Amino acid sequence: MRVIVMGCGRVGLQVSQILVSQGHDVTVIDHDANAIAKLGPNFKGKVVRGLGFDRDVLTEAGVERAEAFVAASSSDNANIVAARIARKIFQVPRVVARLYDPLRAEIYQRLGLITVSTTNWGAERICEVVTHTDLDVIYTFGRGEASLVVIEAPPQLAGRTVNHLNVPGEISVVSIVRDGQAFIPVTGSAFQDGDRVYLTVVSSAMERLEQMIGMEGRM
């Protein structure tokens, strides 16, 4: 996955190093040469020096080809501006913005941005949200221990019932939108092709859910 990380402070540094260690193609943006130097000489990603909300800088970083964008600078305002540019102008499919003020989170979630309060989530959680590309996280609960995600029902789910996805204490189907209308399913409700499925998932079960929806004929 091609990921741009704006900001090379403590969180941005950790996110960049984790993603690189996982084999992702990472580009780091920061205007501070001292911050960039903390990546070290063995950093296998790319580095662009400049402001992460400058369109020329973003273009140099390859935002037009990016599959994910993480705004992790020390400024809430800079993070939101950069995240909105990445999402709205360059159509980056996965955008996460770090916020110091968790009270702003709900406002920015309404704008279609995933926000992470550093008092609640750490660098590993950001990486989890960014790299679980099949799962669209639209809301988080508590300190990030559980999330509300939405998926497009894959063909292999058609005809299967809700109890095939429900895992007590880990994964729960809470609603299905079919032909523009939402309903709350029971365990025997069957999925149909084209359903939008809303689930609550604990953070440790994200990978398990991805495996479940991708394992054709084995659920």
ABEGO torsion letter per residue (X at the ends): XBBBBBEABAAAAAAAAAAAAAGBBBBBBBABAAAAAAAEAABABBBBBEBAABAAAAAAAGAAABABBBBABABAAAAAAAAAAAAAAAGBABBBBBBABAAAAAAAAAAGBBBBBAAABBAAAAAAAAABAABBBABBBEAGABBBBBBBBBAAABGBBAAAABBBGABBBABBBBGGBBBBBBAABBBBBGBBBBBBBBAAAAAAAAAAAABBGAX
